[in-house]
Amino acid sequence: MIGSRGGGGGAAPRPRRRSDPGDSRDLSVATTTESYNSERSVGSGGGRGTAFLDAFRSCFVSGEAQARSPETSSLSDDFHPSQQLSQSISSQGSSSGSNFEMRRSMKGLYNPMHRNSSGKEIPGSTQFSLPQIQKATKNFSPNLKIGQGGSGTVYKGQLNDGTLIAVKRAKKNVYDKHMGREFRNEIETLQCIEHLNLVRFHGYLEFGGEQLIIVEYVPNGNLREHLDCVNGKILEFSLRLDISIDVAHAVTYLHTYSDHPVIHRDIKSSNILLTNNCRAKVADFGFAKLAPTDASHVSTQVKGTAGYLDPEYLRTYQLNEKSDVYSFGVLLVELITGRRPIEPRRAIVERVTAKWAMEKFVEGNAIQTLDPNLEATDAINLAVEKTYELALQCLATTKRNRPSMRRCAEILWSIRKDFRELDIPTASLN
């Protein structure tokens, strides 16, 4: 996690703050039954694929432009997802001419290997010294610690020019070569990517036994904290839809438009950081893996977080982009229910949240799974149904039955459009 515990996402009735049920490492319970996949299918719409591409290109504008127009990365409500276009760019490692041209077009808009038109430096090009980072973090003061994980600790810092940073300090263990590989892997991945919905990479430092990764500081904490109402504010349903689309954009970029396709391998709510206006940024690339360009998958050791792990990857050790799609399906359920993927303190039938929610959905009782902090409306009811249709396909037990992340983004845009049309404030009706 890289972020701080900041403000919430919108005023609402007094929230029911969730308690942490603990971390379960039982990886086998993360699966859902494949029979669900045949019960329902995700609807598709026709329309202009160029609208989606125009909106996606806006994600590659400079930080200054984004600050002037915070809505530049949003699609128009007139957008209709195009099934034909989405099928031309899949996340199955296709090397078709259309896929190549689309990828090349997007790379030309914002190539991370060059300085951009606004003069900003490329990701990771800033040079840091150990004294500089020690000063910025007040010698890694415990008061500035904002995150703790298995691979290290994250500190908030401030450079001499006032820039706020987050510093990931790897655990010091000279005997652990595995940790060193993770550190180098994360750096290599971060140097190749740049997108408005990804945490920006400033640089790294390896000196005197220290391994440090320096990224942008995202001030509003992580998604899991907001779902838990840590700050006493309820995350509104409309913001949850916005966040899901931001994450879908980020992962679509990783899979389809980056210089080399990247599999994140750890998409989860605590790795989704929020800005002050609740725009989402995907963080933590310690488990990321470059996707194969000449094969359908890569065989590798299983890494990830219990509850989010692709069951097929867990069983076969074969990883591809569709493993991220499965994790995204779990995240969609988490956004609607507010629950963690595994809740060991609940009744047995409710302990695996995605399985419980999909069963309710197939029974026709999807609205019963809505976060109790939210009040059901016609607009929310429809959005929950449509989002669960998508989640059901994302959670298919075999990769071939899951949609691409790009298709997920298109469907979510359509869901949000319908939600906004129905979600008319009561005052405007009087």
Helices and strands as residue ranges (DSSP letters): G 27-30, H 35-39, H 49-57, G 58-60, H 63-68, H 83-88, H 97-109, H 130-136, G 142-144, E 145-148, E 152-158, E 164-170, H 177-190, E 201-207, E 210-216, H 223-227, H 237-252, I 253-257, E 262-263, G 269-271, E 272-274, E 280-282, E 289-290, E 298-299, H 311-316, E 318-319, H 322-337, G 348-350, H 353-362, G 366-369, H 378-394, G 399-401, H 405-422, H 426-429
